[in-house]
Amino acid sequence: MHRLRTLRSDETLGPAAPPLETHYAFQAPDRMQMDIGNGSHTIFVGPTRYMRNDQTGTSWQAEDAGIPLTVPTFVWDPNTQSTGFVGAHVVGGDNVDGADTQVVAFFESLGPPYPVWFRLWTDADGLVHKAEMRGQGHFMDEHYTDFDAPFDIQPPT
């Protein structure tokens, strides 16, 4: 997954009612487009962040974010506080978007009180088509598509 140059992700984040839906596009090494179900849009190009809210009718606003994003990164990537993955097991199989996948489940601790549980639907090439993260009072479901698809993320005009 970290070798991909482009990909898209549809994310559902809860426990908000209704859950927050966000559509992402990623282009390595440092570009991301984020369209949130509440009408907010953000584009990162290098260290510049462009933001707009369709609900308020605002035009694009640009600001220096300080440092560029690292693309791609994933919710299951260990961070510096992580104690590592625990108990990784194949817990089943499924077909996602026509791809046969194995479902891998594991646990990661960010230290008390932050346990996080993951399930990844991974194909034979190591591509994750679906991911679920469950934490205390928090869930995130992601659906990945358009692996290395030909698209460019550009600054808004």
CORLINPE-V554673 format. One record per residue. N is the residue number from 1. RES is the residue in one letter. PHI is phi in degrees with one decimal (NA if undefined). OMEGA is omega in whole degrees, -180 to 180 (* if undefined). D_FIRST is the distance of its C-alpha to the first C-alpha in Angstrom with 2 decimals. Layout:
{{N/RES/PHI/OMEGA/D_FIRST} {N/RES/PHI/OMEGA/D_FIRST}}
//
This chain:
{{1/M/NA/-178/0.00} {2/H/-73.6/178/3.79} {3/R/-86.8/-178/5.41} {4/L/-64.9/175/5.58} {5/R/-92.9/178/9.18} {6/T/-142.8/171/9.89} {7/L/-168.4/176/9.33} {8/R/-124.0/179/11.90} {9/S/-143.7/170/12.52} {10/D/-106.5/-173/15.92} {11/E/-122.4/172/16.91} {12/T/-118.8/-176/20.11} {13/L/-122.0/180/21.50} {14/G/-137.6/28/24.70} {15/P/-99.9/178/27.37} {16/A/-53.2/178/28.85} {17/A/-120.4/-1/31.06} {18/P/-77.3/178/29.77} {19/P/-58.6/-179/26.15} {20/L/-81.3/179/24.55} {21/E/-102.1/179/22.37} {22/T/-134.9/177/19.99} {23/H/-111.4/-178/18.08} {24/Y/-118.0/165/15.41} {25/A/-129.7/-178/14.19} {26/F/-125.2/175/11.89} {27/Q/-136.7/180/12.44} {28/A/-67.1/7/11.50} {29/P/-96.7/-169/13.13} {30/D/-154.1/-178/15.28} {31/R/-125.0/179/15.93} {32/M/-148.0/172/15.73} {33/Q/-119.4/-176/18.12} {34/M/-130.4/178/19.14} {35/D/-116.4/-175/21.84} {36/I/-95.5/-179/23.38} {37/G/-58.6/179/25.73} {38/N/-86.5/179/28.56} {39/G/97.2/180/28.79} {40/S/-88.9/179/27.06} {41/H/-131.5/177/24.76} {42/T/-137.3/174/22.93} {43/I/-128.5/173/21.36} {44/F/-106.0/172/20.09} {45/V/-131.6/-174/20.58} {46/G/59.7/-178/20.52} {47/P/-86.2/-178/22.82} {48/T/-98.1/177/24.61} {49/R/-110.3/176/24.25} {50/Y/-110.8/-177/26.01} {51/M/-132.5/177/27.20} {52/R/-153.6/176/29.37} {53/N/-122.3/-178/30.77} {54/D/-63.5/-177/32.05} {55/Q/-67.0/180/34.28} {56/T/-97.8/179/36.29} {57/G/71.3/-179/36.27} {58/T/-74.3/174/35.14} {59/S/-82.9/179/34.10} {60/W/-62.0/175/30.98} {61/Q/-114.4/-180/31.33} {62/A/-110.1/174/29.61} {63/E/-148.2/177/29.27} {64/D/-81.7/180/27.93} {65/A/-80.4/177/25.22} {66/G/96.6/179/25.87} {67/I/-139.5/178/22.46} {68/P/-74.6/172/19.46} {69/L/-69.2/171/16.29} {70/T/-102.6/-177/13.22} {71/V/-123.1/0/10.47} {72/P/-91.0/167/7.72} {73/T/-133.5/-174/8.64} {74/F/-134.9/-176/8.71} {75/V/-59.6/-178/11.98} {76/W/-89.3/177/11.44} {77/D/-60.6/179/10.78} {78/P/-63.8/174/14.22} {79/N/-108.0/-174/16.70} {80/T/-66.0/180/19.85} {81/Q/-90.3/-175/21.96} {82/S/-69.1/173/19.90} {83/T/-92.1/178/21.65} {84/G/96.2/-179/18.47} {85/F/-81.8/-179/17.31} {86/V/-127.8/170/20.32} {87/G/66.2/180/21.13} {88/A/-65.0/179/17.87} {89/H/-143.3/168/19.10} {90/V/-79.4/-175/18.34} {91/V/-112.5/178/20.61} {92/G/161.5/178/20.60} {93/G/-139.7/-178/19.18} {94/D/-162.8/174/18.95} {95/N/-108.9/-180/18.44} {96/V/-121.2/179/16.27} {97/D/53.9/178/16.95} {98/G/84.3/179/18.27} {99/A/-105.7/174/15.44} {100/D/-72.5/-177/16.58} {101/T/-131.3/168/14.51} {102/Q/-102.8/178/15.33} {103/V/-96.3/-180/15.78} {104/V/-108.9/179/15.02} {105/A/-117.8/177/17.12} {106/F/-159.1/-177/17.60} {107/F/-122.1/175/19.45} {108/E/-136.7/179/18.96} {109/S/-111.2/174/22.02} {110/L/-96.9/-176/22.40} {111/G/90.8/-179/26.01} {112/P/-59.0/-1/28.81} {113/P/-102.4/-172/28.93} {114/Y/-115.9/174/25.18} {115/P/-76.3/-180/23.72} {116/V/-135.1/178/20.49} {117/W/-111.3/-179/19.47} {118/F/-128.3/166/16.12} {119/R/-134.7/179/15.39} {120/L/-123.9/176/12.05} {121/W/-99.6/-169/12.40} {122/T/-115.5/179/10.08} {123/D/-88.2/-176/11.02} {124/A/-64.6/178/12.17} {125/D/-88.9/-180/9.33} {126/G/85.7/178/6.98} {127/L/-84.1/178/5.74} {128/V/-91.1/-180/7.17} {129/H/-91.3/-177/10.11} {130/K/-151.3/178/12.11} {131/A/-141.4/173/12.48} {132/E/-124.0/175/15.90} {133/M/-123.6/178/17.08} {134/R/-127.8/177/20.79} {135/G/-132.3/-179/22.81} {136/Q/-64.6/180/26.50} {137/G/64.1/-171/27.67} {138/H/-159.1/171/24.22} {139/F/-138.9/178/21.63} {140/M/-144.0/175/18.47} {141/D/-117.0/-179/17.01} {142/E/-127.4/178/13.96} {143/H/-123.9/-175/13.37} {144/Y/-101.1/180/10.36} {145/T/-145.2/174/11.52} {146/D/53.4/178/11.96} {147/F/-63.9/-179/8.71} {148/D/55.1/176/10.01} {149/A/-69.6/-178/13.36} {150/P/-81.5/173/16.23} {151/F/-145.7/-180/17.13} {152/D/-124.1/173/18.26} {153/I/-102.3/-176/18.80} {154/Q/-116.4/173/22.30} {155/P/-59.5/179/24.79} {156/P/-69.5/179/27.11} {157/T/-110.4/*/30.55}}
//
